[in-house]
């Protein structure tokens, strides 16, 4: 019976950690505040199955290593290349424009 209870506590903890995206170094009080007292694993169940909260989190690290992976920060957007500087209308026209205007 104890093995089934231990597996049930571990599965419930995995579900909560995955659903709420909790870090594995969270303490029990913070866990209970985030998950809620009605849905959180009861402290007595943790004590009977794992003796302490730290052993439960260690078991989660071993059994589900994907929980320990930190999400990669998004890569910054590439900065746009500097725009080409357009000649101002007051500057001299290009040589091709001079020929066109001379023909007229």
PDB file as gemmi writes it, atoms N, CA and C in Angstrom:
CRYST1    1.000    1.000    1.000  90.00  90.00  90.00 P 1                      
ATOM      1  N   UNK A   1       0.825  -1.197   0.000  1.00  0.00           N  
ATOM      2  CA  UNK A   1       0.000   0.000   0.000  1.00  0.00           C  
ATOM      3  C   UNK A   1       0.861   1.250   0.000  1.00  0.00           C  
ATOM      4  N   UNK A   2       1.985   1.215   0.679  1.00  0.00           N  
ATOM      5  CA  UNK A   2       2.832   2.401   0.783  1.00  0.00           C  
ATOM      6  C   UNK A   2       3.434   2.777  -0.566  1.00  0.00           C  
ATOM      7  N   UNK A   3       3.757   1.792  -1.384  1.00  0.00           N  
ATOM      8  CA  UNK A   3       4.349   2.078  -2.693  1.00  0.00           C  
ATOM      9  C   UNK A   3       3.337   2.782  -3.582  1.00  0.00           C  
ATOM     10  N   UNK A   4       2.096   2.322  -3.538  1.00  0.00           N  
ATOM     11  CA  UNK A   4       1.057   2.978  -4.343  1.00  0.00           C  
ATOM     12  C   UNK A   4       0.809   4.404  -3.870  1.00  0.00           C  
ATOM     13  N   UNK A   5       0.804   4.609  -2.571  1.00  0.00           N  
ATOM     14  CA  UNK A   5       0.607   5.953  -2.026  1.00  0.00           C  
ATOM     15  C   UNK A   5       1.763   6.856  -2.432  1.00  0.00           C  
ATOM     16  N   UNK A   6       2.983   6.333  -2.373  1.00  0.00           N  
ATOM     17  CA  UNK A   6       4.161   7.112  -2.751  1.00  0.00           C  
ATOM     18  C   UNK A   6       4.094   7.498  -4.224  1.00  0.00           C  
ATOM     19  N   UNK A   7       3.679   6.560  -5.078  1.00  0.00           N  
ATOM     20  CA  UNK A   7       3.562   6.846  -6.511  1.00  0.00           C  
ATOM     21  C   UNK A   7       2.445   7.851  -6.770  1.00  0.00           C  
ATOM     22  N   UNK A   8       1.364   7.758  -6.043  1.00  0.00           N  
ATOM     23  CA  UNK A   8       0.262   8.710  -6.199  1.00  0.00           C  
ATOM     24  C   UNK A   8       0.711  10.121  -5.820  1.00  0.00           C  
ATOM     25  N   UNK A   9       1.440  10.255  -4.729  1.00  0.00           N  
ATOM     26  CA  UNK A   9       1.947  11.567  -4.306  1.00  0.00           C  
ATOM     27  C   UNK A   9       2.917  12.104  -5.346  1.00  0.00           C  
ATOM     28  N   UNK A  10       3.785  11.256  -5.874  1.00  0.00           N  
ATOM     29  CA  UNK A  10       4.758  11.674  -6.882  1.00  0.00           C  
ATOM     30  C   UNK A  10       4.058  12.110  -8.171  1.00  0.00           C  
ATOM     31  N   UNK A  11       3.053  11.352  -8.600  1.00  0.00           N  
ATOM     32  CA  UNK A  11       2.319  11.715  -9.815  1.00  0.00           C  
ATOM     33  C   UNK A  11       1.548  13.020  -9.642  1.00  0.00           C  
ATOM     34  N   UNK A  12       0.947  13.204  -8.484  1.00  0.00           N  
ATOM     35  CA  UNK A  12       0.221  14.445  -8.215  1.00  0.00           C  
ATOM     36  C   UNK A  12       1.175  15.638  -8.191  1.00  0.00           C  
ATOM     37  N   UNK A  13       2.315  15.457  -7.567  1.00  0.00           N  
ATOM     38  CA  UNK A  13       3.303  16.538  -7.529  1.00  0.00           C  
ATOM     39  C   UNK A  13       3.794  16.863  -8.934  1.00  0.00           C  
ATOM     40  N   UNK A  14       4.034  15.837  -9.748  1.00  0.00           N  
ATOM     41  CA  UNK A  14       4.474  16.066 -11.130  1.00  0.00           C  
ATOM     42  C   UNK A  14       3.430  16.859 -11.903  1.00  0.00           C  
ATOM     43  N   UNK A  15       2.160  16.492 -11.727  1.00  0.00           N  
ATOM     44  CA  UNK A  15       1.083  17.194 -12.414  1.00  0.00           C  
ATOM     45  C   UNK A  15       1.049  18.674 -12.005  1.00  0.00           C  
ATOM     46  N   UNK A  16       1.190  18.945 -10.718  1.00  0.00           N  
ATOM     47  CA  UNK A  16       1.163  20.330 -10.232  1.00  0.00           C  
ATOM     48  C   UNK A  16       2.382  21.113 -10.710  1.00  0.00           C  
ATOM     49  N   UNK A  17       3.564  20.504 -10.641  1.00  0.00           N  
ATOM     50  CA  UNK A  17       4.773  21.200 -11.062  1.00  0.00           C  
ATOM     51  C   UNK A  17       4.720  21.522 -12.550  1.00  0.00           C  
ATOM     52  N   UNK A  18       4.177  20.601 -13.343  1.00  0.00           N  
ATOM     53  CA  UNK A  18       4.089  20.828 -14.789  1.00  0.00           C  
ATOM     54  C   UNK A  18       3.013  21.872 -15.108  1.00  0.00           C  
ATOM     55  N   UNK A  19       1.871  21.762 -14.464  1.00  0.00           N  
ATOM     56  CA  UNK A  19       0.742  22.655 -14.738  1.00  0.00           C  
ATOM     57  C   UNK A  19       1.049  24.099 -14.346  1.00  0.00           C  
ATOM     58  N   UNK A  20       1.631  24.286 -13.169  1.00  0.00           N  
ATOM     59  CA  UNK A  20       1.899  25.632 -12.668  1.00  0.00           C  
ATOM     60  C   UNK A  20       3.315  26.106 -12.988  1.00  0.00           C  
ATOM     61  N   UNK A  21       4.106  25.262 -13.692  1.00  0.00           N  
ATOM     62  CA  UNK A  21       5.482  25.578 -14.078  1.00  0.00           C  
ATOM     63  C   UNK A  21       6.304  26.032 -12.862  1.00  0.00           C  
ATOM     64  N   UNK A  22       6.289  25.214 -11.841  1.00  0.00           N  
ATOM     65  CA  UNK A  22       6.984  25.522 -10.597  1.00  0.00           C  
ATOM     66  C   UNK A  22       8.453  25.099 -10.682  1.00  0.00           C  
ATOM     67  N   UNK A  23       9.343  25.847 -10.049  1.00  0.00           N  
ATOM     68  CA  UNK A  23      10.747  25.416  -9.998  1.00  0.00           C  
ATOM     69  C   UNK A  23      10.907  24.294  -8.979  1.00  0.00           C  
ATOM     70  N   UNK A  24      11.920  23.472  -9.161  1.00  0.00           N  
ATOM     71  CA  UNK A  24      12.117  22.337  -8.257  1.00  0.00           C  
ATOM     72  C   UNK A  24      12.710  22.736  -6.913  1.00  0.00           C  
ATOM     73  N   UNK A  25      13.153  23.971  -6.788  1.00  0.00           N  
ATOM     74  CA  UNK A  25      13.721  24.408  -5.507  1.00  0.00           C  
ATOM     75  C   UNK A  25      12.710  25.188  -4.658  1.00  0.00           C  
ATOM     76  N   UNK A  26      11.448  25.054  -4.956  1.00  0.00           N  
ATOM     77  CA  UNK A  26      10.401  25.765  -4.219  1.00  0.00           C  
ATOM     78  C   UNK A  26      10.173  25.067  -2.873  1.00  0.00           C  
ATOM     79  N   UNK A  27       9.831  25.842  -1.855  1.00  0.00           N  
ATOM     80  CA  UNK A  27       9.535  25.234  -0.561  1.00  0.00           C  
ATOM     81  C   UNK A  27       8.037  24.911  -0.493  1.00  0.00           C  
ATOM     82  N   UNK A  28       7.665  24.137   0.518  1.00  0.00           N  
ATOM     83  CA  UNK A  28       6.290  23.639   0.601  1.00  0.00           C  
ATOM     84  C   UNK A  28       5.276  24.765   0.785  1.00  0.00           C  
ATOM     85  N   UNK A  29       5.600  25.758   1.592  1.00  0.00           N  
ATOM     86  CA  UNK A  29       4.649  26.846   1.847  1.00  0.00           C  
ATOM     87  C   UNK A  29       4.349  27.620   0.567  1.00  0.00           C  
ATOM     88  N   UNK A  30       5.365  27.896  -0.223  1.00  0.00           N  
ATOM     89  CA  UNK A  30       5.159  28.601  -1.488  1.00  0.00           C  
ATOM     90  C   UNK A  30       4.354  27.740  -2.459  1.00  0.00           C  
ATOM     91  N   UNK A  31       4.672  26.454  -2.476  1.00  0.00           N  
ATOM     92  CA  UNK A  31       3.918  25.513  -3.321  1.00  0.00           C  
ATOM     93  C   UNK A  31       2.439  25.541  -2.965  1.00  0.00           C  
ATOM     94  N   UNK A  32       2.156  25.487  -1.666  1.00  0.00           N  
ATOM     95  CA  UNK A  32       0.769  25.460  -1.231  1.00  0.00           C  
ATOM     96  C   UNK A  32       0.054  26.779  -1.556  1.00  0.00           C  
ATOM     97  N   UNK A  33       0.755  27.906  -1.453  1.00  0.00           N  
ATOM     98  CA  UNK A  33       0.142  29.189  -1.788  1.00  0.00           C  
ATOM     99  C   UNK A  33      -0.183  29.277  -3.278  1.00  0.00           C  
ATOM    100  N   UNK A  34       0.676  28.719  -4.124  1.00  0.00           N  
ATOM    101  CA  UNK A  34       0.455  28.801  -5.572  1.00  0.00           C  
ATOM    102  C   UNK A  34      -0.635  27.829  -6.012  1.00  0.00           C  
ATOM    103  N   UNK A  35      -0.545  26.584  -5.571  1.00  0.00           N  
ATOM    104  CA  UNK A  35      -1.490  25.556  -6.009  1.00  0.00           C  
ATOM    105  C   UNK A  35      -2.838  25.723  -5.327  1.00  0.00           C  
ATOM    106  N   UNK A  36      -2.817  26.131  -4.100  1.00  0.00           N  
ATOM    107  CA  UNK A  36      -4.050  26.292  -3.335  1.00  0.00           C  
ATOM    108  C   UNK A  36      -4.170  25.185  -2.310  1.00  0.00           C  
ATOM    109  N   UNK A  37      -4.693  25.511  -1.125  1.00  0.00           N  
ATOM    110  CA  UNK A  37      -4.748  24.517  -0.056  1.00  0.00           C  
ATOM    111  C   UNK A  37      -5.667  23.330  -0.359  1.00  0.00           C  
ATOM    112  N   UNK A  38      -6.657  23.513  -1.198  1.00  0.00           N  
ATOM    113  CA  UNK A  38      -7.566  22.408  -1.506  1.00  0.00           C  
ATOM    114  C   UNK A  38      -6.926  21.401  -2.457  1.00  0.00           C  
ATOM    115  N   UNK A  39      -6.133  21.875  -3.424  1.00  0.00           N  
ATOM    116  CA  UNK A  39      -5.561  20.990  -4.429  1.00  0.00           C  
ATOM    117  C   UNK A  39      -4.158  20.513  -4.079  1.00  0.00           C  
ATOM    118  N   UNK A  40      -3.470  21.196  -3.191  1.00  0.00           N  
ATOM    119  CA  UNK A  40      -2.083  20.844  -2.869  1.00  0.00           C  
ATOM    120  C   UNK A  40      -2.006  19.504  -2.157  1.00  0.00           C  
ATOM    121  N   UNK A  41      -0.860  18.871  -2.286  1.00  0.00           N  
ATOM    122  CA  UNK A  41      -0.605  17.617  -1.574  1.00  0.00           C  
ATOM    123  C   UNK A  41      -0.505  17.939  -0.093  1.00  0.00           C  
ATOM    124  N   UNK A  42      -1.187  17.172   0.712  1.00  0.00           N  
ATOM    125  CA  UNK A  42      -1.197  17.429   2.150  1.00  0.00           C  
ATOM    126  C   UNK A  42       0.169  17.108   2.742  1.00  0.00           C  
ATOM    127  N   UNK A  43       0.579  17.878   3.723  1.00  0.00           N  
ATOM    128  CA  UNK A  43       1.893  17.708   4.351  1.00  0.00           C  
ATOM    129  C   UNK A  43       2.042  16.330   4.988  1.00  0.00           C  
ATOM    130  N   UNK A  44       0.957  15.776   5.516  1.00  0.00           N  
ATOM    131  CA  UNK A  44       1.012  14.451   6.128  1.00  0.00           C  
ATOM    132  C   UNK A  44       1.314  13.392   5.062  1.00  0.00           C  
ATOM    133  N   UNK A  45       0.735  13.548   3.872  1.00  0.00           N  
ATOM    134  CA  UNK A  45       1.002  12.597   2.785  1.00  0.00           C  
ATOM    135  C   UNK A  45       2.463  12.656   2.356  1.00  0.00           C  
ATOM    136  N   UNK A  46       3.005  13.849   2.306  1.00  0.00           N  
ATOM    137  CA  UNK A  46       4.419  14.005   1.953  1.00  0.00           C  
ATOM    138  C   UNK A  46       5.286  13.355   3.027  1.00  0.00           C  
ATOM    139  N   UNK A  47       4.939  13.586   4.281  1.00  0.00           N  
ATOM    140  CA  UNK A  47       5.733  13.034   5.379  1.00  0.00           C  
ATOM    141  C   UNK A  47       5.684  11.506   5.402  1.00  0.00           C  
ATOM    142  N   UNK A  48       4.519  10.926   5.168  1.00  0.00           N  
ATOM    143  CA  UNK A  48       4.386   9.462   5.191  1.00  0.00           C  
ATOM    144  C   UNK A  48       5.094   8.807   4.006  1.00  0.00           C  
ATOM    145  N   UNK A  49       5.069   9.474   2.856  1.00  0.00           N  
ATOM    146  CA  UNK A  49       5.641   8.871   1.656  1.00  0.00           C  
ATOM    147  C   UNK A  49       7.128   9.151   1.488  1.00  0.00           C  
ATOM    148  N   UNK A  50       7.537  10.387   1.752  1.00  0.00           N  
ATOM    149  CA  UNK A  50       8.908  10.798   1.461  1.00  0.00           C  
ATOM    150  C   UNK A  50       9.671  11.323   2.671  1.00  0.00           C  
ATOM    151  N   UNK A  51       9.047  11.405   3.822  1.00  0.00           N  
ATOM    152  CA  UNK A  51       9.629  11.889   5.070  1.00  0.00           C  
ATOM    153  C   UNK A  51       9.831  13.395   5.102  1.00  0.00           C  
ATOM    154  N   UNK A  52      10.101  14.028   3.954  1.00  0.00           N  
ATOM    155  CA  UNK A  52      10.284  15.483   3.915  1.00  0.00           C  
ATOM    156  C   UNK A  52      10.058  15.977   2.491  1.00  0.00           C  
ATOM    157  N   UNK A  53       9.757  17.264   2.367  1.00  0.00           N  
ATOM    158  CA  UNK A  53       9.496  17.890   1.072  1.00  0.00           C  
ATOM    159  C   UNK A  53      10.719  17.808   0.161  1.00  0.00           C  
ATOM    160  N   UNK A  54      11.912  17.944   0.730  1.00  0.00           N  
ATOM    161  CA  UNK A  54      13.123  17.944  -0.089  1.00  0.00           C  
ATOM    162  C   UNK A  54      13.330  16.590  -0.768  1.00  0.00           C  
ATOM    163  N   UNK A  55      12.887  15.508  -0.137  1.00  0.00           N  
ATOM    164  CA  UNK A  55      13.014  14.189  -0.758  1.00  0.00           C  
ATOM    165  C   UNK A  55      12.010  14.012  -1.890  1.00  0.00           C  
ATOM    166  N   UNK A  56      10.858  14.633  -1.762  1.00  0.00           N  
ATOM    167  CA  UNK A  56       9.874  14.605  -2.852  1.00  0.00           C  
ATOM    168  C   UNK A  56      10.413  15.351  -4.067  1.00  0.00           C  
ATOM    169  N   UNK A  57      10.970  16.531  -3.844  1.00  0.00           N  
ATOM    170  CA  UNK A  57      11.508  17.294  -4.987  1.00  0.00           C  
ATOM    171  C   UNK A  57      12.701  16.577  -5.607  1.00  0.00           C  
ATOM    172  N   UNK A  58      13.503  15.900  -4.794  1.00  0.00           N  
ATOM    173  CA  UNK A  58      14.624  15.121  -5.334  1.00  0.00           C  
ATOM    174  C   UNK A  58      14.109  13.957  -6.179  1.00  0.00           C  
ATOM    175  N   UNK A  59      13.061  13.295  -5.723  1.00  0.00           N  
ATOM    176  CA  UNK A  59      12.465  12.205  -6.497  1.00  0.00           C  
ATOM    177  C   UNK A  59      11.905  12.718  -7.819  1.00  0.00           C  
ATOM    178  N   UNK A  60      11.330  13.917  -7.809  1.00  0.00           N  
ATOM    179  CA  UNK A  60      10.839  14.517  -9.058  1.00  0.00           C  
ATOM    180  C   UNK A  60      11.988  14.788 -10.024  1.00  0.00           C  
ATOM    181  N   UNK A  61      13.127  15.253  -9.494  1.00  0.00           N  
ATOM    182  CA  UNK A  61      14.296  15.499 -10.350  1.00  0.00           C  
ATOM    183  C   UNK A  61      14.772  14.211 -11.008  1.00  0.00           C  
ATOM    184  N   UNK A  62      14.760  13.116 -10.247  1.00  0.00           N  
ATOM    185  CA  UNK A  62      15.234  11.839 -10.791  1.00  0.00           C  
ATOM    186  C   UNK A  62      14.229  11.207 -11.751  1.00  0.00           C  
ATOM    187  N   UNK A  63      12.979  11.238 -11.382  1.00  0.00           N  
ATOM    188  CA  UNK A  63      11.940  10.560 -12.165  1.00  0.00           C  
ATOM    189  C   UNK A  63      11.540  11.354 -13.409  1.00  0.00           C  
ATOM    190  N   UNK A  64      11.537  12.693 -13.306  1.00  0.00           N  
ATOM    191  CA  UNK A  64      11.109  13.562 -14.406  1.00  0.00           C  
ATOM    192  C   UNK A  64      12.162  14.657 -14.621  1.00  0.00           C  
ATOM    193  N   UNK A  65      13.248  14.332 -15.317  1.00  0.00           N  
ATOM    194  CA  UNK A  65      14.326  15.323 -15.480  1.00  0.00           C  
ATOM    195  C   UNK A  65      13.934  16.529 -16.324  1.00  0.00           C  
ATOM    196  N   UNK A  66      12.862  16.423 -17.112  1.00  0.00           N  
ATOM    197  CA  UNK A  66      12.451  17.570 -17.934  1.00  0.00           C  
ATOM    198  C   UNK A  66      11.935  18.729 -17.079  1.00  0.00           C  
ATOM    199  N   UNK A  67      11.555  18.462 -15.830  1.00  0.00           N  
ATOM    200  CA  UNK A  67      11.116  19.542 -14.940  1.00  0.00           C  
ATOM    201  C   UNK A  67      12.281  20.436 -14.540  1.00  0.00           C  
ATOM    202  N   UNK A  68      13.478  19.886 -14.496  1.00  0.00           N  
ATOM    203  CA  UNK A  68      14.638  20.645 -14.058  1.00  0.00           C  
ATOM    204  C   UNK A  68      15.210  21.546 -15.138  1.00  0.00           C  
ATOM    205  N   UNK A  69      14.817  21.328 -16.387  1.00  0.00           N  
ATOM    206  CA  UNK A  69      15.355  22.142 -17.480  1.00  0.00           C  
ATOM    207  C   UNK A  69      14.715  23.511 -17.449  1.00  0.00           C  
ATOM    208  N   UNK A  70      15.559  24.500 -17.496  1.00  0.00           N  
ATOM    209  CA  UNK A  70      15.074  25.877 -17.529  1.00  0.00           C  
ATOM    210  C   UNK A  70      14.707  26.231 -18.964  1.00  0.00           C  
ATOM    211  N   UNK A  71      13.616  26.957 -19.177  1.00  0.00           N  
ATOM    212  CA  UNK A  71      13.299  27.383 -20.538  1.00  0.00           C  
ATOM    213  C   UNK A  71      14.356  28.365 -21.028  1.00  0.00           C  
ATOM    214  N   UNK A  72      14.742  28.203 -22.280  1.00  0.00           N  
ATOM    215  CA  UNK A  72      15.751  29.090 -22.849  1.00  0.00           C  
ATOM    216  C   UNK A  72      15.152  30.474 -23.050  1.00  0.00           C  
ATOM    217  N   UNK A  73      15.900  31.505 -22.718  1.00  0.00           N  
ATOM    218  CA  UNK A  73      15.375  32.856 -22.938  1.00  0.00           C  
ATOM    219  C   UNK A  73      15.274  33.123 -24.433  1.00  0.00           C  
ATOM    220  N   UNK A  74      14.281  33.877 -24.841  1.00  0.00           N  
ATOM    221  CA  UNK A  74      14.132  34.149 -26.267  1.00  0.00           C  
ATOM    222  C   UNK A  74      15.305  34.962 -26.788  1.00  0.00           C  
ATOM    223  N   UNK A  75      15.677  34.662 -28.018  1.00  0.00           N  
ATOM    224  CA  UNK A  75      16.787  35.390 -28.626  1.00  0.00           C  
ATOM    225  C   UNK A  75      16.318  36.805 -28.957  1.00  0.00           C  
ATOM    226  N   UNK A  76      17.180  37.803 -28.768  1.00  0.00           N  
ATOM    227  CA  UNK A  76      16.767  39.164 -29.094  1.00  0.00           C  
ATOM    228  C   UNK A  76      16.577  39.307 -30.600  1.00  0.00           C  
ATOM    229  N   UNK A  77      15.645  40.145 -30.971  1.00  0.00           N  
ATOM    230  CA  UNK A  77      15.360  40.374 -32.382  1.00  0.00           C  
ATOM    231  C   UNK A  77      16.566  41.053 -33.030  1.00  0.00           C  
ATOM    232  N   UNK A  78      16.883  40.644 -34.242  1.00  0.00           N  
ATOM    233  CA  UNK A  78      18.030  41.277 -34.900  1.00  0.00           C  
ATOM    234  C   UNK A  78      17.741  42.750 -35.181  1.00  0.00           C  
ATOM    235  N   UNK A  79      18.746  43.557 -35.009  1.00  0.00           N  
ATOM    236  CA  UNK A  79      18.558  44.980 -35.261  1.00  0.00           C  
ATOM    237  C   UNK A  79      18.541  45.214 -36.762  1.00  0.00           C  
ATOM    238  N   UNK A  80      17.662  46.067 -37.241  1.00  0.00           N  
ATOM    239  CA  UNK A  80      17.596  46.311 -38.686  1.00  0.00           C  
ATOM    240  C   UNK A  80      18.870  47.012 -39.163  1.00  0.00           C  
ATOM    241  N   UNK A  81      19.219  46.703 -40.407  1.00  0.00           N  
ATOM    242  CA  UNK A  81      20.405  47.328 -40.997  1.00  0.00           C  
ATOM    243  C   UNK A  81      20.140  48.818 -41.170  1.00  0.00           C  
ATOM    244  N   UNK A  82      21.176  49.638 -41.068  1.00  0.00           N  
ATOM    245  CA  UNK A  82      20.950  51.071 -41.253  1.00  0.00           C  
ATOM    246  C   UNK A  82      20.479  51.362 -42.669  1.00  0.00           C  
ATOM    247  N   UNK A  83      19.526  52.239 -42.752  1.00  0.00           N  
ATOM    248  CA  UNK A  83      18.951  52.576 -44.059  1.00  0.00           C  
ATOM    249  C   UNK A  83      19.942  53.417 -44.856  1.00  0.00           C  
ATOM    250  N   UNK A  84      19.852  53.243 -46.174  1.00  0.00           N  
ATOM    251  CA  UNK A  84      20.721  54.030 -47.050  1.00  0.00           C  
ATOM    252  C   UNK A  84      20.292  55.492 -46.977  1.00  0.00           C  
ATOM    253  N   UNK A  85      21.254  56.353 -46.978  1.00  0.00           N  
ATOM    254  CA  UNK A  85      20.977  57.786 -46.890  1.00  0.00           C  
ATOM    255  C   UNK A  85      20.565  58.281 -48.264  1.00  0.00           C  
ATOM    256  N   UNK A  86      19.379  58.863 -48.324  1.00  0.00           N  
ATOM    257  CA  UNK A  86      18.891  59.412 -49.597  1.00  0.00           C  
ATOM    258  C   UNK A  86      19.490  60.801 -49.780  1.00  0.00           C  
ATOM    259  N   UNK A  87      19.868  61.120 -51.012  1.00  0.00           N  
ATOM    260  CA  UNK A  87      20.396  62.467 -51.241  1.00  0.00           C  
ATOM    261  C   UNK A  87      19.287  63.507 -51.068  1.00  0.00           C  
ATOM    262  N   UNK A  88      19.630  64.600 -50.525  1.00  0.00           N  
ATOM    263  CA  UNK A  88      18.630  65.640 -50.320  1.00  0.00           C  
ATOM    264  C   UNK A  88      18.307  66.289 -51.669  1.00  0.00           C  
ATOM    265  N   UNK A  89      17.131  66.824 -51.825  1.00  0.00           N  
ATOM    266  CA  UNK A  89      16.748  67.424 -53.111  1.00  0.00           C  
ATOM    267  C   UNK A  89      17.597  68.662 -53.441  1.00  0.00           C  
ATOM    268  N   UNK A  90      18.273  69.226 -52.492  1.00  0.00           N  
ATOM    269  CA  UNK A  90      19.085  70.409 -52.748  1.00  0.00           C  
ATOM    270  C   UNK A  90      20.465  70.047 -53.298  1.00  0.00           C  
ATOM    271  N   UNK A  91      20.822  68.765 -53.192  1.00  0.00           N  
ATOM    272  CA  UNK A  91      22.139  68.389 -53.697  1.00  0.00           C  
ATOM    273  C   UNK A  91      22.122  68.309 -55.219  1.00  0.00           C  
ATOM    274  N   UNK A  92      23.293  68.198 -55.799  1.00  0.00           N  
ATOM    275  CA  UNK A  92      23.399  68.148 -57.265  1.00  0.00           C  
ATOM    276  C   UNK A  92      22.764  66.877 -57.784  1.00  0.00           C  
ATOM    277  N   UNK A  93      22.105  66.926 -58.941  1.00  0.00           N  
ATOM    278  CA  UNK A  93      21.501  65.735 -59.510  1.00  0.00           C  
ATOM    279  C   UNK A  93      22.587  64.779 -60.022  1.00  0.00           C  
ATOM    280  N   UNK A  94      22.220  63.534 -60.154  1.00  0.00           N  
ATOM    281  CA  UNK A  94      23.143  62.528 -60.649  1.00  0.00           C  
ATOM    282  C   UNK A  94      23.474  62.809 -62.111  1.00  0.00           C  
ATOM    283  N   UNK A  95      24.590  62.321 -62.633  1.00  0.00           N  
ATOM    284  CA  UNK A  95      24.971  62.599 -64.015  1.00  0.00           C  
ATOM    285  C   UNK A  95      23.929  62.121 -65.023  1.00  0.00           C  
ATOM    286  N   UNK A  96      23.243  61.007 -64.780  1.00  0.00           N  
ATOM    287  CA  UNK A  96      22.229  60.528 -65.723  1.00  0.00           C  
ATOM    288  C   UNK A  96      21.078  61.519 -65.800  1.00  0.00           C  
ATOM    289  N   UNK A  97      20.718  62.121 -64.704  1.00  0.00           N  
ATOM    290  CA  UNK A  97      19.638  63.095 -64.694  1.00  0.00           C  
ATOM    291  C   UNK A  97      20.052  64.366 -65.433  1.00  0.00           C  
ATOM    292  N   UNK A  98      21.322  64.705 -65.363  1.00  0.00           N  
ATOM    293  CA  UNK A  98      21.784  65.896 -66.059  1.00  0.00           C  
ATOM    294  C   UNK A  98      21.639  65.717 -67.558  1.00  0.00           C  
ATOM    295  N   UNK A  99      21.925  64.539 -68.088  1.00  0.00           N  
ATOM    296  CA  UNK A  99      21.801  64.300 -69.521  1.00  0.00           C  
ATOM    297  C   UNK A  99      20.348  64.354 -69.949  1.00  0.00           C  
ATOM    298  N   UNK A 100      19.446  63.782 -69.166  1.00  0.00           N  
ATOM    299  CA  UNK A 100      18.044  63.815 -69.522  1.00  0.00           C  
ATOM    300  C   UNK A 100      17.517  65.241 -69.529  1.00  0.00           C  
ATOM    301  N   UNK A 101      17.922  66.016 -68.554  1.00  0.00           N  
ATOM    302  CA  UNK A 101      17.418  67.379 -68.497  1.00  0.00           C  
ATOM    303  C   UNK A 101      18.058  68.244 -69.578  1.00  0.00           C  
ATOM    304  N   UNK A 102      19.273  67.921 -70.063  1.00  0.00           N  
ATOM    305  CA  UNK A 102      19.915  68.687 -71.132  1.00  0.00           C  
ATOM    306  C   UNK A 102      19.233  68.430 -72.456  1.00  0.00           C  
ATOM    307  N   UNK A 103      18.655  67.262 -72.707  1.00  0.00           N  
ATOM    308  CA  UNK A 103      17.999  66.931 -73.943  1.00  0.00           C  
ATOM    309  C   UNK A 103      16.699  67.708 -74.087  1.00  0.00           C  
ATOM    310  N   UNK A 104      16.118  68.119 -73.062  1.00  0.00           N  
ATOM    311  CA  UNK A 104      14.826  68.789 -73.137  1.00  0.00           C  
ATOM    312  C   UNK A 104      14.940  70.183 -73.534  1.00  0.00           C  
TER     313      UNK A 104                                                      
END                                                                             
